[in-house]
């Protein structure tokens, strides 16, 4: 299953640190591939939610591996 923007956002907002660590590479792959992430350009609201989720949940995380 190819990840969608909704799937990625749900994973970003997970509270489980283990799941956050697993999704990190998937997010990098998703954002790097223009064909997979074509919906990013069309859904600014979802993109804003993704950035907010990454900034608040991951960058401010007490787990250093998640912050990286």
C-alpha distance (Angstrom), angle and dihedral (degrees) to the residues before:
residue distance angle dihedral
X1 . . .
X2 3.79 . .
X3 3.79 112.2 .
X4 3.79 117.3 -112.1
X5 3.78 128.8 -155.5
X6 3.81 90.2 -102.2
X7 3.81 91.4 51.9
X8 3.81 92.3 48.3
X9 3.80 92.3 48.7
X10 3.80 91.6 50.0
X11 3.79 90.1 51.0
X12 3.81 92.9 47.8
X13 3.80 90.6 53.9
X14 3.84 93.0 51.0
X15 3.78 114.9 122.7
X16 3.82 92.4 -152.5
X17 3.82 108.5 99.8
X18 3.81 92.5 -155.5
X19 3.79 91.8 56.7
X20 3.81 90.9 47.2
X21 3.78 90.2 54.4
X22 3.80 91.2 49.5
X23 3.80 95.1 49.9
X24 3.82 94.8 49.4
X25 3.80 95.7 85.7
X26 3.80 91.6 41.9
X27 3.80 89.2 55.7
X28 3.79 92.1 50.0
X29 3.80 90.8 49.9
X30 3.81 91.7 45.9
X31 3.80 95.0 50.5
X32 3.82 92.6 43.2
X33 3.81 95.3 54.7
X34 3.82 111.2 73.0
X35 3.80 92.2 -162.8
X36 3.80 93.3 54.6
X37 3.80 94.7 42.5
X38 3.80 98.8 41.8
X39 3.80 89.7 120.0
X40 3.82 90.4 65.0
X41 3.79 91.9 77.7
X42 3.80 93.1 50.9
X43 3.79 101.1 45.8
X44 3.79 109.9 53.5
X45 3.81 92.5 166.3
X46 3.80 92.3 57.5
X47 3.80 90.8 45.9
X48 3.82 90.0 51.6
X49 3.80 90.0 51.3
X50 3.81 90.1 49.6
X51 3.81 93.0 51.6
X52 3.81 91.9 45.4
X53 3.79 90.7 49.2
X54 3.77 92.7 49.9
X55 3.79 92.6 46.4
X56 3.77 97.4 46.9
X57 3.80 102.0 32.4
X58 3.78 103.0 33.4
X59 3.81 109.3 24.9
X60 3.80 91.5 46.5
X61 3.81 93.4 43.1
X62 3.78 118.6 128.0
X63 3.81 88.8 -139.4
X64 3.81 108.3 88.5
X65 3.81 93.0 -154.3
X66 3.80 91.4 58.2
X67 3.81 91.3 47.9
X68 3.79 90.8 53.5
